[in-house]
Structure formats: structure tokens, C-alpha cells
Amino acid sequence: MELSKKIYDKKYKKIKIMQFGEGNFLRAFVDWIIQKMNDTGVYDGHVVVVQPMELGRVNDLKKQDGLYTLYLQGIDEGKPVRTHEVIDVLDDFINPFLEYDKYLKYAESEDLEVVISNTTEAGIALDKNDLDYSKAPISFPGKVLAFLFHRYEFFKGDMNKGLAFIPCELIDNNGEELHRILLELAALKGYDEKFINWLDKANHFTSTLVDRIVPGYPRDEIEAITKELGYVDSSIVKGEIFHLWVLKKEAYIEKIFPCDKANLHVIYADSIKPYKERKVKILNGTHTAIVPVSYLYGIDTVRETIENKDLGRFAKEFIYEEVIPTINLPHDEMVFFAESVLERYLNPYVRHELMSIALNSVSKYKARILKTVHDYISLKGSLPTHALFSLAALIYFYRGKRNEEVIALKDDQSYLDTFKSCWEKYDEDKDLTKLVKTILQDKTMWGEDLTLIPHFEKTVTDYLNKQIDLGMKLALQEFLGK
């Protein structure tokens, strides 16, 4: 039997939220948070889902009356945890390409307050040609603008009828960017100043940072899961236990959408910037730091890395000694986040291959670790040795071999060509200093000449020399002081 209200006591509430997107992430993250808000009594409202693209899954969700099963798996307080529950906050569904009138009718709703979206990073973008609103606009901002203009006209410009926009797309300043694009698009459309003023002043926008790994539909486990549940669910979604949602403070949105009051890791903050910096530097930066060291050590996955005595210590020292001091957030918050990151790395339900993280490692090192390097030098007046040991390992990794095994390097072809040329010359002249200097001076790779940083070049050269002479395992043990 399929999951539906025939076998589950589906509850309906006033629809206060319009959600653009029906994908795995929104259902495993935002809709789960809305469920918790309702369950804890801090909120009393449900969701209408709008399919942002012509191809989508609203019909699949509609067939199950908006019900779906969410599995959460991971490490929580040091113990493996696996839970599941039915999420029932999705009450209505719209494909605006087929139901444009129904879509616009929701603009007349007195109950509607919030618009949440996750339309991919490309969703919040200006399409100057998307100006025909006699049918569903193609772009997400176009759909929103058509909706808001209909709402403005229906409520005769009432300044109390604006909406709260909470985008979850993975771009910087997503709320501010959506606001800016809507204003520009309204001007291109030729709307009058009264509407543009209403759009600007009556509506509220906040930016967000979201964090939860969502593997999605458990295709390889579905037979066992169906047997466990006792019903068929074509919309099951899996996510990790860890979650974090940071929203920039906006008084109106805080008031009508108190998601921070449901005993979850949800924060309204003065600025998202330090939280994004924390995520990039700790979660993403540590991934990038450990990949070449761990892979050349002989390890293939993130979990095995953290479980390994040497590599686990390297990762933890990198986080606690070199990264955390460079981030301007309370120390206890930093420690909590660092511990949660290490728990996520140890998730027994996810096999996270190092080679899947190794893609574009040069750009990732530049984006995720170089700022830590500069911040650490400014703060401490010395070099962050773990970060530089990792950079030496990255250069070694881009030689393209682990013992006799060829490493399938994937990066910008010009970077790969530079490394190939440098290592071929090294094989001829054995001049490691020359190799390191050539690579560190390459501004196209790093955005700067890294040899200009005092002692940087010599330190990286010395570490690389040890890694070649001793092998990664012994070089790391010597680095750690064993």
C-alpha cells in the first residue's frame, strides 16, 4: 500500500508558506524544520509547493497527499543514530506552467506570509527577456515578480500585505540578491514607481546559510526500507543528523517565522559572514587539507582518515590550532561546530570517497585554505604548518601517482599542464626548489605569488622533500613529532 492519508492521519493547517522547489534538500531540511516548528507549538502553518521548472515532482508528492518519509542518519553525541518519520506539512501543489491561474490566486491569500526557495544557484539570476507574464515566467524572479504584482493589485497597494522571502540558494547574500534582481526586473518590465516602492518597502528579505548533507532517495536500500516501513513511498528522502540554518536578522521575519524557537540548530544572526567563513574554513577547508595527505598515506575515505591515529590527529590539530583562532565567533560555538564536523566525517552511513573531494583541489585550496593562511599569519606572526604540509602534499598529489597507481587528477587543464611540466623537469634535474618555486609563483593558480610570504617557499619545499624521501606516512609521523 502506498503512503497517503488513507493510512496516515494527515493534518491540514492554514497555508502560510509558499515554497519554490520540491527537491530533496528542501524536503529533508526546511520542511523538516517547519514540521518541528508545528510539533513544538511555535508555529501553526503549512506549505504550498510551487514547481519552479517545467519538469518536476509535484505530481508525485500530490499522489501521496504531500506525505513522505524522512530518514536521518549519522553520529549524534558520539553514537550512531538512525531515525525516520513522516513529514506532513505539504498541503497543496502547483505546477505554474499548467496551473498559472491557481498560482496567481494564491497571491490573494490573507494567510500567506512567507516565501521559501531553493531553485539552485542559477535560480536567483536576472533574465532581462523574461517579461511576458500572461503565462508563467520561465525564471524564478520572473515568477515571483508576476505573483507580487498580482498581490499588489488585489490588495490595492496595502503596505501590510508584503511577504517575507527566505531563499536557501547557495549564493552569497541570497536574500539581498533576490531583492536587487526583483527591483531591476520590475524596472525593465516598466512597472510604475508606486508598485516598485511597494515591492521594495512592503516586502522583507533575509539571507541564509544552510548546512545539511542530503543523499536523497535511497535507491540501493529501497527494498529493505519498504519492508521496514510496511508501505510504499516513492518520495522517501535521506539526510544526515547534523543541521544548521543561519538567517540574517530581519525583525518582521523573526516575528512571523520563529524557526529559532523550535530547539534546533537554527540562528538569527546579525551577520551570516562569520558562519559562512566557519563552514568554508572548517568543514570544507579540512576536507581539502586532508585529501592529499590521507590519499598518499594510503587511505581512501574521509571516515577512515579521521579514524586513523595519525591522520585524525592532523585534521584535529589543523582545525583547533590553525583554523578556529582565525574566525571571529565565540569559542564555545566554534568548538561545538568543530566537534559536529568531526562527527559528520565519522558518519557510518555515508562512504565519502577522498577522490570525490579531490576534484579541482587547486581552486579549493585557494578558496578554502589560503584565507586561513593569511589570517593566521596576521594573528600569530608565524606560518600555519599543517596548512603548508597539506599544500606540499597537494603538489605531491598532482604528480599523479600513489606508488604505482595512477591518480585520476581532475582540475583546470592549464593547472594540470603546469604540474605535469614541473614534475617532468624534476625527474630530469631533481631540483625540488625550482619545482616548488615555479608552482608557488603561479598567480593564475593562487591569485598571488606565494613565494613573497616570508619562509613560505622554504617550508613547503622542506615538507615536500620529506614526503618524497620518507613516504607520506613516515613524513606525517615526523611532522606530528612521533
N, C-alpha and C positions, 0 to 999 in steps of 0.2 A: 504494500500500500504506500502511496506517495504522501509525503508530508503536506498537510493542508489543514484548514480549520475543521475539517471533518474528524481529524484525530488529535487536534491540538486546540486548546481553549484560547483562540486568538482574541486579543483585546484591541479595541479601536479607541482612539482618542482624537481630539481636535488636531488637525494638521497645521502645525505651526512652522514647519521646516520644509523648504524646497531644496532637494539635493540633486545637483547636476553630476551624474555619474552613478553607475550601478556595479562598478568593478569590485574586485576582491579587497582592495585596500580600504575603501570606504566602508564596506560591509564588515570587515574584521577590525576596524579601528573606530571610526566616527560613529557608526550605527551602534556598535557595542557600547560606546561611551554614552550615547543617548539612552540606550536600554538601562544602563546603570543609573543615569540621572533619574529616569522614571521609577526604577525599582527602589531607589533611596528616598524618593519623595521631594527631590529638589527641583523637579521639572515635571510638567504634565502636558506632553505634546508628542505627536508622531510626525511622520515624514511622507511627503510625496516625492517620488523619484522621477527625474527627467532624464531620458536617454540623450546624451549630448551629441551622439553621432548616429548616422542612419542605420548602421549595424550595431546591435547591442543586445542586452539580455533582459530588458524589462518584461517581455512576454514570459520568459522562463520564471521570473520572480512572481509575476502575476498569477501564473498557474498554481503556484504554491501559496497563494494568498499572502505573499510577502514574507512568508516564514522560511527560515533557513537555519542550518546548524553551524555553529562556530566552535571549532576545536582550538584550544590554546595549549601550547606545549613548550616546555623549557625548564630552566633551573630557577627555582624560587627559594631564596634563603638557603642555598646550598643543596636543595633536594630536587630531583626530577619531578615535574608536575605535568599532568595531562588532564585537562577538563573539557567538557563540552556542554553547550546549552543552546536552546532555540532562541533566536533573536526575532522579536515580533513587532518592531517599531515601524516597519514599512507598510503603509496603509493604502497607497494609491500609486499608479504608474502611468507615465505619459511618454509616448513617442511623438515629439512635437512635429516630426516630418509627416506623420499620418494623422495627428490629433492636434493641429495647431490651435483650433478654436478652444479646445479643452485646456490647452496650455495657457492661453491668454486669459481664460475665465478665472484661473487661479490668481491672476493679478487683482481681481475684485474681492479677494478674500479678506475679511476683517481679522481672521485668526492668524494669517500668515505673518511671520515676524523675521525669520532667518533664512538666508540662502547659503548653503554649504556646497563646495565644489571640489572635484578632483578630475580635471579634464586633460591630464598630462601636462608636462612642462610647456608644450606647444599650444595649450589651450588658451592661456592668457596672452594673446597676441593680437595686434591690430591688423585687421583686414580692411583696407580702405575701400574695397569694392563690395563689401558685404552690407549693402544698403537697401535691399529690397525686402521690406517687412510685410509684404502682402502674403508671404508664406514664411515658413520657418527659416530664419537666417542660418547660414552654414556655421559661422563661428560662435564660440561661447559668448564673447562680449556682445555680438550681434543679437543673440537670443535674449540676453539679459536686458539690453537696451530696449528692444521691442516690448518686452514684458514691463519694464519700468515706465515706458511712455504710456502704455495702456493703463497702468495703475494710476499714473499722474492724472490722466484724463478722467478716469472713472471717479476718483476721489476729489476731482476739481482742485488739484494742487495742494491738498491738505498736507502741511509740513509734518504732521504726526503719522503719516502713512508711509514713510520711508521704510526700508528694510535693512537688516544687519547682514553684511556679507563677510563670510568666514571661508576664504579659499584655502585649500590644502595642497595646491600645486607646488612642486619642488623648484621654485624660483625665489630669488631674493626679494624681500619686500612684496610678497604676492598680493596683499591687500591694497597697498598703495599703487601697485602697478595696475591692478584691475580698475581702480578708481580713475587713474590717469587715462587709461585707454577708453573707458566709457565716456569720459568728458570729451576726448578728442573725436571719438566716433560720433557723438551727438552733434558736435560742431560740423563734421563732414556731412552728416545727414541733413543738416540745415534746420535743426530744431531751434525754437526761439529761446531767448535768454531766460524767460521765466521757468521753462522746463529745465534748462541747464542748471539754473540756480537751485531748483528743487532736487535735481539729481545730485548736485554737489553737497547741499546743506542738509537735506532731509534724510539722506541715506548714510549709513555708517559702515566703515570698512576697517577691518583689522588684519594684520599679517600674522602668519602662523608658522610654526616649525613642527613637523610630525615625525615620529620615530617609532616604528614597529615593523619587524620583518614579517611579511605575509607570503608564505609559499603558495597559497591559493588552493585550488581544488586538488584533493589528494588522490589523483588518478591511480597511482600504483597501490593504494590501500583501500580503494573504494569497496571492494567485495567484503573485506573483513569489517569495515566500518558499517556498511549497510546491515550486516548480520548483527553487529553490536547494537545498533540503534533500533532495529526492528521495523524500519521504514525506508523508503527510497527518497533521497534528497539530491536533486540534480544541481543544487546551489550550495552545497557544503563548502566551507572555506576554512583554511588553517592559518593560524598566526602564532607568533611567539608570545610568551607570557609578558615580556617586557613591553612597556608602552610609555610614551611621553608626548604630551601635546603642550606646546608653549604658544600662547596667544598674546599679542601686544595689547596692553591695557587700552580699552575704549569704554568709557563709563556706561553708555547705553547698552552695549553688547554684554558687558559684565553683568548688568542688571537683568536682562531678559534671557540670557543663556548662561546660567551659573554652573558651567561644566566643571569648575574647580571645586565645587562643593560636594562632589559625589565620592569622596575618599579614593581618588585615583591620582595618578601622576600627571596632573593637568595644572598648568600655571598660567595666570595672567601676569605678565611681566612688563616693566617699564620699557625694556628693550629686548628684542629677540637675539640681537647680535652676539652677546656672550654665550648664549645657549647653543647657537649655531656653531660658534667657534669651538665650544666644548665638544660638540658632536664630531665636527670635522677633525679636530686635533686628537681627540682621544679614540673614538670609535674608528673613524676612517683612517686617521693617521697611524694608529697602532697596526691596523691591518696592513698598511703599506710598509711599515717599518719591519714587520716580522716576515713578510713573504720571501724576500731573497735570502735572509739569514736562515729561516726554517727550511726552505726548499733545498738549499745547498747543504744543509745539515743532514738531509735525508728524510724529511717529514713532508707529508702531502696535504694535510688538512689543518684547519685552524684549531679544532679541538685537541688534536694530538700535539700541536705546538704548545698550548697552554698547559697540557698535562705533563709535558716533558720538563724535567727539573731545570735544565739549562735555559731552554727557550722560554719557559714560563717565567723564570726569574728575569730574563732580558726584557720581556714585554712589560712586566710589572714595574721594573726599575725605570724603563722609558716613560711609562705613564706617570708614576708618582714623583720621580726625581726631575724629569725634564719637561713634561707637558703641563701638569697641574700648576706648578708655580707661575706659568705664563698666562693663566686665564683669570680674569677678574670676576670671580664668583665666590661666595662663601665656601670655606674649606670643607665643611661637612657635606655640602651639596656636591662638591667635586668628588669627594671620597665615595659617596653613595653612587654617583654615576659611574665612577671607575669600577666599583665592585659589580655593578649591574652589567657593565660591558664585559667583564671577565666571565660572569655567569652566562652571558649570551654566547660567548665564544665556546663555552663548555656544553652547550645545548646538545643533549644526546639524540635529539630527534632531527637534527639537521647535519648533513655531511657537507661542510663548506670547504671546497677544494681551494688550495692556495693558488693554483693556476687560474682559477676563475677570477681571483682578485688581482692577478698579475697583469691583466690587460691594461695597457697604457701606463705602466708603472712610472715612467719618467714624468709625465704630466701630473700623476697622482702625488709623486714625491714633492713636486714643485708646489702644488695646491694645498697639500695636507701637512707637510712637514717643514718646509722652508721657513714659513712664518714662525713656527715654534723655534727653529734655529736662531733666527734674528731676535725674537723676543727673549729667548734665554740668554743670548749674549748681552743684550741691553740690560737685563735684570741682574745677571750673575757676573758679567765680565769675563766669562770663560766659555769654552765650547761644550755643547751638549754631546757627550761622547757616544751615547747609544745611537743618536740620530746620525752621527757621522760613520759609526761602524756599519749601520744599515746602508748608508749611501755607498760605502766601499763594497758591501755585499751586492748592492744593486748593479754596480759596474761589473762585478764578477759574474753575476747572474746573466748580464747581457753579453757575456762571452758566448752563451748559447749552449753550454754543456753542463750536465751534472754527472761527473765521472765520464762514462762512455755514452750516457744517454743524451740525446739532442733535446734541448728545451725549445718548445714551440713558442717563440717570442712573438708577441703581438703588440705593435706600437706604431707610431708615426714612422713611415718608411725612411724618412731622412734621418731620424734618430737611429734606427736600426743600421742604416748605412754607415753612420759615423762610428758606432760601436764596432761594427764589423771591420772597418778600415783600421781603427786604433788597435784592435786585438791582433789583426794580421801583421801590423808593423811590430807589435810587441813580440810576436812569435819569431820575427826576424832579428830584432836588436835587443830584446829582453830589457828594454828601457821603460820601467814601470812609471818612473817620474814623468816622462814625456806623455805616456798614455793618460795618466790622471790629469795632468795639466791641460791637455787638449780637450778632454771631456768637461772638466770643470769650467773652462773658459768659454764654453759654447753658450752664448746668450740666447740662441733660439731654443735651447732645451730648458734653461733655468730662468730666463728673463734677466740674468745678470751674470757677471764674471765672478764666480765663487772663489777664484784664487786671490781676489782682493781682500778677502776676510783673513785677518792675521792667523797664521798657523793652520788654517783650514786645509790647504792643499797637502801639507806635510802629514797631518793627522790622518787624512783619508788614504794617502799613499802608504803610510806605515800599516794601517789596518788591512788594506788590500794585500800588501806584501805577506802579512801573517796568514791571511786566509788562503793565499796561493801555496805558501810553503808548508803550512801545517794541516790544511784542510779546514773546513768551516767548524767542525765540531771542536777540535783542539784549539783553534783560534778563538772561538767564543768562550771556551772554558778559561783560557789565559786572560781574555778581556774581563771576564767576571771575577778574576782573581782566585781561580781554583788551583 
